[in-house]
Amino acid sequence: MSSSFDISERLRIQGEEGPNAQVRVCSLQQQHFTDSASSERIFCTLNGPLSTSIWVLGKRDNPTSIEPYHQLTAEGTSTWHAISQAPMTKPPVPSIIVRVYALEYWEDEWLLCHRGHSEPDWQQTADPQYGVLPSYGETWCLLRCCGTDRPRGKAASLVVTPLEGRDLVSVHDYLTTVHPWLMSFRGDILEYMGLWKGKPAEEESVLMLSNFVGPLVVVGQTRGLGLGVRGRESFRI
């Protein structure tokens, strides 16, 4: 995917025998592009529509200088910040794969969290419920515990591509594709955040993306704390 990817290295790996050769190629390609200087200035929250949830920092990690991504012109019409047309990655790429990693592992972590709840000391409060699941044969599986259902089928991924007529993914291509997609998982993200606390994170929590390339990181923060680090918790999605 990256123009700087070493072609000779790719051909060498593809010539190797074994099932992991292609996986190694993809991993090397992924390592060769990062957030661009422009995308590093994007402050993206998951707390409403794109037009009210994204800002542009004057400088990276400097919240004292900030502009709305969705802007009004002197004529009263709306437009997008000039940064919207900048490349999303360094170097620019024709597509970006986005995966919600934590939700892929949510089921395993849920089972770990509720491990042992079928013991006598837990039976009354945990109220575990069992049943049969597809692909598990006749084995009885934990389906519900402590008032929560086993999170099945939560894995999700998305391929971001440029608008027709463009060759490379811009900031706006990425945001208009990924932001509404992640918003559709907001309830799941809040529930995942609160897994080990026994209840979902507060609906009023401000959710923020801290990066755009590689495993995405979401920061959850209580309203009223500003952009500082006090009172926040982070986790990979």
C-alpha positions as MATLAB code, in Angstrom:
seq = 'MSSSFDISERLRIQGEEGPNAQVRVCSLQQQHFTDSASSERIFCTLNGPLSTSIWVLGKRDNPTSIEPYHQLTAEGTSTWHAISQAPMTKPPVPSIIVRVYALEYWEDEWLLCHRGHSEPDWQQTADPQYGVLPSYGETWCLLRCCGTDRPRGKAASLVVTPLEGRDLVSVHDYLTTVHPWLMSFRGDILEYMGLWKGKPAEEESVLMLSNFVGPLVVVGQTRGLGLGVRGRESFRI';
ca = [
       0.000    0.000    0.000;
       2.897    2.323    0.653;
       4.958    3.756   -2.173;
       8.044    3.536    0.055;
       7.614   -0.170    0.663;
      10.766   -2.052   -0.380;
       9.770   -3.983   -3.539;
      12.717   -6.363   -3.311;
      11.766   -7.218    0.272;
       8.179   -7.904   -0.785;
       9.273  -10.201   -3.608;
      11.683  -12.002   -1.304;
       8.965  -12.690    1.254;
       6.443  -13.730   -1.377;
       9.009  -16.210   -2.684;
       9.287  -17.891    0.698;
       7.322  -21.028    1.345;
       4.811  -21.213    4.170;
       1.355  -19.820    4.992;
       2.657  -16.703    6.769;
       4.467  -15.137    3.826;
       1.549  -12.972    2.649;
       0.744  -11.928    6.218;
       4.306  -10.701    6.626;
       4.021   -8.704    3.406;
       0.869   -6.960    4.656;
       2.492   -6.264    8.025;
       5.509   -4.639    6.402;
       3.291   -2.505    4.190;
       1.261   -1.346    7.199;
       4.462   -0.341    9.011;
       5.432    1.986    6.181;
       2.729    4.625    6.565;
       1.645    6.659    9.566;
      -0.586    9.591   10.465;
       0.345   12.591    8.330;
       1.311   15.961    9.796;
      -2.193   17.149    8.888;
      -4.110   14.251   10.425;
      -2.085   14.628   13.641;
      -3.793   18.021   14.069;
      -7.292   16.526   13.919;
      -9.206   16.394   17.209;
     -11.988   13.884   16.599;
     -14.725   13.029   19.085;
     -17.508   10.445   18.892;
     -20.232   12.537   20.479;
     -22.474   13.673   17.655;
     -22.534   14.305   13.912;
     -19.318   14.981   12.054;
     -20.174   18.677   11.654;
     -20.053   19.261   15.432;
     -17.557   16.615   16.574;
     -14.274   17.488   14.870;
     -11.798   20.340   15.345;
      -8.404   21.249   13.926;
      -5.526   22.152   16.234;
      -3.202   24.974   15.215;
      -0.327   22.739   16.267;
      -0.251   19.118   17.319;
      -1.069   18.661   21.042;
      -1.894   22.360   21.430;
      -5.562   22.757   22.457;
      -5.187   26.522   22.976;
      -5.423   27.119   19.220;
      -8.351   25.264   17.727;
     -10.741   25.747   14.795;
     -13.925   23.885   13.836;
     -13.584   21.397   10.996;
     -17.035   22.426    9.738;
     -16.953   26.172    9.061;
     -19.250   28.967    7.952;
     -18.187   31.334    5.185;
     -18.738   35.097    5.136;
     -21.659   34.470    2.778;
     -23.313   32.246    5.361;
     -22.707   28.970    3.557;
     -20.929   26.015    5.129;
     -17.628   24.500    4.089;
     -14.913   22.223    5.450;
     -11.563   23.303    6.866;
      -8.775   23.553    4.266;
      -7.026   20.621    5.933;
      -9.810   18.374    4.638;
      -8.041   17.972    1.279;
      -4.659   17.068    2.778;
      -3.417   13.452    2.658;
      -4.507   11.369    5.630;
      -1.280    9.383    5.845;
       2.453    9.758    5.348;
       3.152    8.778    2.608;
      -0.292    9.093    0.950;
      -2.006    5.753    0.223;
      -4.957    4.645   -1.968;
      -6.764    2.794    0.839;
      -6.725    2.350    4.613;
      -8.097   -0.646    6.499;
      -9.750    0.245    9.806;
     -10.488   -2.466   12.343;
     -12.202   -2.261   15.706;
      -9.648   -4.424   17.469;
     -11.014   -4.384   21.021;
     -14.490   -5.367   19.849;
     -12.943   -8.360   18.093;
     -11.540   -9.515   21.429;
     -14.528   -8.379   23.476;
     -16.085  -11.854   23.619;
     -12.875  -13.444   24.934;
     -12.433  -10.670   27.485;
     -16.073  -11.016   28.561;
     -15.518  -14.733   29.192;
     -12.378  -13.916   31.169;
     -14.242  -11.310   33.213;
     -16.994  -13.789   34.114;
     -14.757  -16.791   34.598;
     -15.613  -18.551   37.841;
     -19.051  -16.957   38.197;
     -20.670  -20.390   38.032;
     -19.105  -21.253   41.395;
     -21.552  -21.569   44.342;
     -20.481  -18.251   45.891;
     -21.375  -16.423   42.650;
     -24.493  -18.286   41.541;
     -27.060  -16.057   43.237;
     -25.674  -12.684   42.097;
     -24.178  -13.638   38.729;
     -27.149  -15.754   37.565;
     -25.170  -17.462   34.757;
     -27.180  -18.829   31.830;
     -25.943  -21.477   29.412;
     -26.932  -22.718   25.972;
     -25.661  -24.035   22.644;
     -23.862  -21.781   20.144;
     -23.138  -22.340   16.438;
     -19.675  -23.805   15.763;
     -19.398  -25.098   19.333;
     -21.215  -28.374   18.666;
     -23.246  -29.645   21.603;
     -21.014  -27.982   24.182;
     -22.934  -25.784   26.575;
     -21.574  -22.245   26.551;
     -22.020  -19.280   28.861;
     -24.573  -16.990   27.170;
     -25.401  -14.459   29.880;
     -23.917  -13.489   33.226;
     -24.259  -10.634   35.718;
     -27.105   -9.175   33.669;
     -25.097   -8.899   30.436;
     -25.259  -10.971   27.256;
     -22.203  -12.604   25.763;
     -21.013  -10.164   23.032;
     -21.205  -12.324   19.920;
     -20.296  -11.236   16.383;
     -18.832   -7.842   17.285;
     -15.819   -7.993   14.938;
     -15.895   -5.230   12.326;
     -13.604   -3.731    9.707;
     -13.845   -1.064    7.043;
     -11.820   -0.107    3.967;
     -11.470    3.643    3.385;
     -10.989    4.632   -0.260;
     -10.843    8.042   -1.982;
     -13.810    9.724   -3.608;
     -14.241    8.940   -7.279;
     -11.637   10.712   -9.365;
      -9.009   10.783   -6.618;
      -6.082    8.414   -6.174;
      -5.192    8.920   -2.509;
      -7.135    9.006    0.761;
      -7.604   12.557    2.053;
      -8.476   13.702    5.562;
     -12.075   14.244    4.454;
     -12.313   10.843    2.761;
     -11.269    9.235    6.024;
     -13.415   11.286    8.397;
     -16.625   11.094    6.354;
     -16.248    7.321    6.134;
     -14.889    6.353    9.545;
     -16.638    8.820   11.880;
     -20.256    7.757   11.190;
     -19.135    4.127   11.109;
     -17.560    4.368   14.568;
     -20.586    6.290   15.850;
     -22.691    3.239   14.993;
     -20.561    1.304   17.520;
     -20.667    3.958   20.238;
     -22.974    1.950   22.475;
     -20.747   -1.105   22.156;
     -17.653    0.979   22.898;
     -19.212    2.360   26.084;
     -20.244   -1.137   27.139;
     -16.766   -2.485   26.461;
     -15.203    0.364   28.455;
     -17.233   -0.615   31.494;
     -16.776   -4.383   31.216;
     -14.571   -4.761   34.276;
     -16.643   -2.245   36.253;
     -19.842   -4.221   35.764;
     -21.690   -1.460   33.892;
     -21.251    0.565   30.673;
     -19.353    3.835   30.748;
     -21.574    6.890   31.138;
     -23.534    7.865   28.029;
     -22.307   11.445   28.556;
     -18.656   10.368   28.317;
     -16.644   12.233   25.705;
     -14.998    9.704   23.391;
     -11.974   10.864   21.405;
      -9.769    9.235   18.779;
      -6.082    9.736   19.518;
      -4.753    8.222   16.273;
      -6.026    7.204   12.854;
      -3.528    4.658   11.495;
      -2.848    1.279   13.077;
      -4.808   -0.039   16.079;
      -7.161    2.824   16.904;
      -7.105    4.202   20.435;
     -10.190    5.786   21.967;
      -9.936    7.964   25.058;
     -12.983    8.180   27.304;
     -13.324   11.282   29.447;
     -15.991   12.692   31.753;
     -17.522   15.960   30.575;
     -16.160   19.105   32.135;
     -12.526   18.065   32.393;
     -11.413   19.882   29.264;
      -8.639   18.433   27.122;
      -6.243   17.598   29.953;
      -5.267   14.096   30.978;
      -6.837   14.170   34.441;
      -9.747   11.784   34.872;
      -9.495    9.878   31.601;
      -9.005    6.235   30.675;
      -7.771    4.882   27.359;
      -8.247    1.583   25.598;
      -7.722    0.184   22.123;
     -10.661   -0.239   19.811;
];
